[in-house]
Amino acid sequence: MLVSLKQGRASVRIAAAFADPARTGDRWLLFALYLLLTLCRMPAVVLQGRFWAEEGRRFYFDAARYPWYHVLVKSYAGYLNLSANLAAVAARHLVPLEYGPRVTFAFALLAQAAPAILLVTSRAALLQSRLALALALFLLAAAPSAEEVWLNTLHSQFQLAVCVGLILALDPEPGWLRKFLLFLAPLYGVVSIILLPLFALRTAIDRSRARLVETLILGAGSAIQLGFFFHQVGGRQSLDLKLIFATFFAKNIVLPLLSFGGSQPIATWLHAALDRGQLPIAVMVTIVLAVALVVALLWRGPAAARWLAAASAALALVSYYGALLVTNDMVEPHLGNRYAFAPQVLFAWSLLLIAASGLGLAPRIAAFLVLWLCLASTDAYLHPAAIFAHGPDWSAEVAKWRHNPNYSPLVWPGGFWRVPMPLPAN
């Protein structure tokens, strides 16, 4: 009786914490804090400006080689990346060479702000409390796998995939922003197309005209991407189920719960087993137990939480199957994390909605898991990998080229990514 009473009081305290509504001013203040967290995660990115890998070596260089209208629709790595194309064209034609990364940074920041804007402006009942909104924004800003998709246009498609997953989960709302993002997301890359079948399924279940419109808009953008730009490239589509399950275990269970330091020994052990052609039975047992726990939490939880979890699983498994240059290195904490970013965020939000949904054992367990994820995310936020947090100063690199015309400036990650110089005339 005493245990039941204590559990009931704990449920009441959790429910009360999620019952405090956020006023409009509070919501936009939290959005401003989200932007501040975004900018402070890796200060050198903001202070120096950077091109990230192909963002400089391929997209910016192509913007100098070809007419702007050709670059805007140029397919690279098997698909159209409108974000990187458009930002590269603007960087090349609107500002001097030294300031090019500032333009791509601005485009990337807009994409990174998009899911936060959807959260702040949402009318969903479970996102109206100050605590729920603050936690949702923090889990987005501090996700362990965010480093590789942080403030670069090369991977803005993963930020928009988060938007698409959130739109899938929440009830349709009036306005143009959601519709615009649904159409734009597949043109930024193919990741969001993975969620199109879930949109079709929810349309059939809800029998909602508004949901049908969302599905058709996402489908239109997907059709343009698949019909005009998408093509197969070597190194994708791995049917190695052992590697897919191992990656899911490493990226979607171990890393979110233990951050980088805690997950590294497990990744080393798992990597060695995969190199021997083995998948430890403990991995599959952990996955089965984790899935069983999630299903139990979702069973009577809000519908939005179930759709977020479904979107997370779909993005994770299909992305790991279609990842570029799949190797056993995928289980390492700092490698291939762009494919894990959206699944991590969407699943964390799923747990958050369960925690905010009311009284009972499931919300208490979900609240504990959300707190744990926040602690692990804080550790990941404070300890970014050096390869993502530091790199060559683009202005200094351009100065070296101006002093020595045979020099090719380095871009992030430093050491081997360079922009061939001189840039050809348009």
C-alpha positions in Angstrom: 0.0 0.0 0.0 2.8 2.4 1.0 4.7 1.6 -2.3 1.6 2.2 -4.3 1.1 5.5 -2.5 4.7 6.6 -3.2 4.4 5.6 -6.9 1.1 7.6 -7.1 2.8 10.7 -5.6 5.7 10.3 -8.1 3.2 10.2 -11.0 1.4 13.3 -9.7 4.7 15.2 -9.4 5.7 14.3 -13.0 2.2 15.2 -14.3 2.3 18.5 -12.5 5.8 19.3 -14.0 4.4 18.8 -17.5 1.2 20.8 -16.8 2.7 24.3 -16.6 1.8 25.9 -19.9 4.3 28.0 -21.8 3.2 31.5 -23.0 4.1 32.8 -26.4 7.0 34.8 -25.0 8.3 31.8 -23.1 8.2 29.7 -26.3 10.3 32.1 -28.3 12.7 32.6 -25.4 13.3 28.9 -25.4 13.8 29.0 -29.2 16.5 31.8 -28.7 18.2 29.6 -26.1 18.1 26.7 -28.6 19.9 28.9 -31.2 22.4 29.9 -28.5 23.1 26.2 -27.7 23.5 25.5 -31.4 26.0 28.2 -31.9 28.0 27.3 -28.7 28.3 23.6 -29.3 31.4 24.0 -31.5 32.5 27.7 -31.3 35.2 27.4 -33.9 32.6 26.6 -36.6 30.9 29.9 -35.8 34.0 32.1 -35.2 36.1 30.9 -38.2 33.5 29.7 -40.7 34.1 26.5 -42.6 33.4 24.4 -45.6 32.8 20.8 -44.6 34.4 18.2 -46.9 32.5 18.1 -50.2 30.8 21.4 -49.3 34.0 23.1 -50.4 35.8 20.5 -52.4 32.9 19.7 -54.6 29.9 22.0 -54.3 31.7 25.3 -54.0 34.3 24.4 -56.6 31.5 23.3 -59.0 29.8 26.7 -58.4 33.0 28.3 -59.9 33.2 25.8 -62.8 29.7 25.8 -64.1 26.8 28.3 -64.7 24.7 28.8 -61.6 21.6 27.3 -63.2 23.5 24.2 -63.9 24.9 23.9 -60.4 21.4 24.3 -58.8 20.2 21.0 -60.4 23.5 19.1 -60.3 23.2 15.6 -58.8 26.0 14.4 -56.6 26.5 11.1 -54.8 23.3 9.8 -56.5 20.8 12.5 -55.6 20.0 16.2 -55.7 21.2 18.1 -52.6 19.5 21.4 -53.2 20.7 22.9 -49.9 24.4 22.4 -50.8 23.9 23.5 -54.4 22.0 26.6 -53.6 24.3 27.7 -50.7 27.4 27.1 -52.9 26.0 29.2 -55.7 25.2 32.0 -53.3 28.6 31.8 -51.6 30.4 31.9 -54.9 28.5 34.8 -56.5 27.4 37.0 -53.7 30.5 37.4 -51.5 34.3 37.5 -51.8 36.2 34.2 -51.6 37.1 34.7 -47.9 33.5 34.9 -46.8 32.1 32.0 -48.7 31.7 29.8 -45.6 29.6 32.5 -43.9 27.0 32.1 -46.6 26.8 28.3 -46.4 26.8 28.6 -42.6 23.7 30.9 -42.8 21.9 28.4 -45.0 22.7 25.5 -42.7 21.5 27.5 -39.6 18.2 28.1 -41.3 17.8 24.3 -41.8 18.9 23.6 -38.3 16.3 26.1 -36.9 13.5 24.5 -38.8 12.6 21.6 -36.5 12.9 24.0 -33.5 10.4 26.4 -35.1 8.0 23.6 -35.7 8.2 22.7 -32.0 7.7 26.3 -30.8 4.8 27.0 -33.1 3.0 23.6 -32.7 -0.5 23.5 -31.2 0.0 19.9 -30.0 -1.3 19.6 -26.4 1.7 17.6 -25.2 4.1 20.3 -26.4 2.3 23.2 -24.7 4.1 22.9 -21.3 7.2 24.9 -20.7 9.1 21.7 -19.5 8.1 19.6 -22.4 9.1 22.2 -25.0 12.4 22.9 -23.2 13.3 19.3 -23.1 12.3 18.7 -26.7 14.6 21.6 -27.8 17.4 20.4 -25.6 17.2 16.9 -27.0 17.4 18.3 -30.5 20.3 20.6 -29.7 22.4 18.1 -27.8 21.8 14.9 -29.6 25.0 12.8 -29.5 25.0 12.1 -33.2 24.5 15.8 -34.2 28.2 16.6 -34.7 28.4 15.5 -38.4 25.2 17.3 -39.4 26.1 20.5 -37.4 25.9 23.8 -39.3 26.8 22.5 -42.8 24.6 22.4 -45.9 26.0 19.0 -47.0 23.9 17.3 -44.3 20.9 19.7 -43.9 18.7 17.0 -45.3 18.9 15.2 -41.9 17.6 18.3 -40.1 14.7 18.4 -42.5 14.1 14.6 -42.0 13.5 15.5 -38.3 10.9 18.0 -39.5 9.2 15.5 -41.7 9.1 12.9 -38.8 7.6 15.5 -36.5 5.0 16.5 -39.0 4.0 12.9 -39.4 3.5 12.4 -35.7 1.5 15.6 -34.9 -2.0 16.4 -36.1 -2.2 18.6 -39.3 -2.2 22.3 -38.7 -3.0 25.2 -41.0 -0.3 27.3 -42.5 2.3 27.2 -45.2 5.5 26.3 -43.3 4.8 22.6 -42.8 3.7 22.2 -46.5 6.8 24.0 -47.6 9.1 21.8 -45.5 7.4 18.7 -46.7 8.0 19.6 -50.4 11.6 20.9 -49.7 12.8 18.0 -47.6 13.1 15.4 -50.5 14.9 18.0 -52.6 17.5 18.4 -49.9 18.2 14.6 -50.1 16.6 11.2 -50.2 16.4 10.6 -46.4 12.9 12.1 -46.0 11.5 9.9 -48.8 11.9 7.0 -46.4 8.9 8.4 -44.4 6.6 8.6 -47.4 5.0 5.1 -46.8 4.3 6.1 -43.2 2.5 9.2 -44.4 0.4 7.1 -46.7 -0.3 4.6 -43.9 -1.4 7.4 -41.5 -3.5 8.9 -44.2 -5.3 5.6 -44.7 -5.8 5.2 -40.9 -6.9 8.7 -40.2 -8.9 9.2 -43.3 -8.0 12.9 -43.0 -8.1 15.3 -45.9 -5.4 17.4 -44.4 -3.2 14.4 -43.9 -3.8 13.4 -47.5 -2.6 16.9 -48.6 0.6 16.5 -46.6 1.2 13.1 -48.1 0.7 14.4 -51.7 3.1 17.3 -51.1 5.8 15.0 -49.7 5.1 12.7 -52.6 5.5 15.5 -55.1 8.9 16.4 -53.8 9.9 12.8 -53.7 8.8 12.2 -57.3 10.9 15.1 -58.5 14.0 13.7 -56.6 13.5 10.1 -57.7 12.3 10.9 -61.2 14.9 13.5 -62.3 17.9 13.2 -60.1 18.3 10.0 -58.1 20.6 7.3 -59.5 22.5 4.4 -58.0 26.1 4.8 -57.0 28.6 2.2 -55.9 29.2 1.6 -52.2 25.5 1.8 -51.1 22.9 -0.8 -50.2 24.4 -3.3 -47.7 22.4 -6.5 -47.1 24.8 -7.4 -44.3 22.1 -7.9 -41.6 24.7 -8.5 -38.9 26.2 -5.0 -39.6 22.8 -3.4 -39.7 21.7 -4.8 -36.4 25.2 -4.0 -34.9 24.9 -0.4 -36.1 21.4 -0.1 -34.7 22.6 -1.4 -31.4 25.6 0.9 -31.3 23.9 4.1 -32.6 20.4 3.8 -31.3 20.8 2.1 -27.9 24.4 2.4 -26.6 25.5 5.8 -27.9 22.3 7.8 -26.7 22.5 6.1 -23.3 26.3 6.2 -22.6 27.6 9.1 -24.8 30.9 8.9 -26.5 33.2 7.8 -23.6 30.9 5.1 -22.3 30.1 3.7 -25.7 33.7 3.5 -27.0 34.7 0.3 -25.2 31.5 -1.4 -26.4 32.1 -0.2 -29.9 35.7 -1.6 -29.8 34.4 -5.0 -28.6 31.7 -5.0 -31.2 34.0 -3.9 -34.0 36.4 -6.7 -33.3 33.5 -9.3 -33.3 32.3 -8.0 -36.7 35.8 -8.3 -38.0 35.7 -11.9 -37.1 32.4 -12.3 -38.9 30.4 -12.6 -35.6 27.5 -10.8 -34.1 27.5 -11.3 -30.3 24.3 -12.8 -29.0 24.2 -10.1 -26.3 23.6 -7.6 -29.1 20.5 -9.3 -30.3 19.2 -10.0 -26.8 19.6 -6.3 -25.9 17.8 -5.2 -29.1 14.9 -7.6 -28.4 14.6 -6.4 -24.7 14.8 -2.7 -25.8 12.1 -3.2 -28.4 9.9 -5.0 -25.9 10.3 -2.2 -23.4 9.5 0.4 -26.1 6.4 -1.5 -27.3 5.2 -1.7 -23.7 5.7 2.0 -23.2 4.0 2.9 -26.4 1.1 0.5 -26.0 -1.2 2.9 -24.2 0.8 6.0 -25.0 -0.2 8.9 -27.2 -0.5 8.2 -31.0 2.1 10.9 -31.7 4.7 8.9 -29.7 4.0 5.8 -31.7 4.4 7.6 -35.0 7.7 9.2 -33.8 9.0 5.8 -32.8 8.0 4.3 -36.1 9.6 7.1 -38.0 12.8 6.7 -35.9 13.0 3.0 -36.7 12.3 3.4 -40.4 14.9 6.1 -40.8 17.5 4.1 -38.8 17.2 0.8 -40.6 16.8 2.0 -44.1 19.6 4.6 -43.7 22.0 1.9 -42.4 21.0 -0.3 -45.3 21.6 2.5 -47.9 24.6 4.3 -46.2 27.5 5.3 -48.4 30.6 3.1 -48.1 29.2 0.8 -45.4 32.0 -0.9 -43.3 32.3 -2.2 -39.7 33.5 1.3 -38.8 29.8 2.2 -38.7 29.7 1.0 -35.0 32.3 3.5 -33.9 30.8 6.4 -31.8 32.1 9.3 -34.1 31.7 7.6 -37.5 28.6 7.6 -39.8 26.6 9.6 -37.2 24.6 11.5 -39.8 22.5 8.4 -40.4 21.7 8.2 -36.7 20.9 11.8 -35.9 17.2 12.0 -36.9 16.4 8.5 -35.4 17.9 9.5 -32.1 16.0 12.8 -31.9 12.7 11.4 -33.0 12.9 8.5 -30.5 13.9 10.8 -27.7 10.8 12.9 -28.5 8.7 9.8 -28.5 9.8 9.0 -24.9 9.2 12.7 -24.0 5.6 12.6 -25.2 4.9 9.5 -23.2 6.4 11.1 -20.1 4.2 14.2 -20.6 1.0 12.1 -21.3 -0.3 11.7 -17.8 -0.2 9.3 -14.8 0.9 5.7 -14.5 4.0 3.5 -14.7 4.8 4.1 -18.4 5.1 7.9 -18.0 7.4 7.4 -15.0 9.7 5.0 -16.8 9.7 7.3 -19.9 10.5 10.3 -17.7 13.5 8.5 -16.2 14.7 7.5 -19.6 14.3 11.1 -20.9 16.4 12.4 -17.9 19.0 9.8 -18.6 19.1 10.8 -22.3 19.5 14.4 -21.3 22.5 13.6 -19.0 24.2 11.6 -21.8 23.4 14.3 -24.3 24.9 16.9 -22.1 28.1 14.9 -21.9 28.2 14.5 -25.7 27.5 18.3 -26.1 30.4 19.2 -23.9 32.9 16.8 -25.5 32.7 17.0 -29.2 35.2 15.1 -31.3 38.2 17.2 -32.4 37.7 16.3 -36.0 34.3 18.1 -35.9 35.1 20.9 -33.4 38.3 22.2 -34.9 39.7 22.7 -38.4 41.6 25.0 -40.7 40.7 28.7 -40.7 39.3 29.4 -44.2 40.4 33.0 -44.3 44.0 32.0 -43.3 43.9 29.3 -46.0 42.8 31.8 -48.6 45.6 34.1 -47.5 48.1 31.2 -48.0 46.8 30.7 -51.5 47.1 34.5 -52.3 50.7 34.3 -51.1 51.4 31.1 -53.1 49.1 30.5 -56.1 50.1 26.9 -56.2 48.6 26.3 -52.7 45.2 24.6 -52.4 43.3 25.7 -49.3 42.3 23.1 -46.8 38.7 22.6 -45.6 37.2 20.7 -42.7 38.0 17.9 -41.7 41.6 19.1 -42.2 44.4 17.0 -43.5 43.2 15.8 -46.9 40.1 17.8 -48.1 41.3 20.7 -50.3 39.7 23.1 -52.8 41.7 23.0 -56.0 43.0 26.4 -56.9 42.8 28.7 -58.8 39.1 28.6 -59.1 38.1 28.8 -62.8 36.2 31.8 -64.1 32.5 31.3 -64.6 
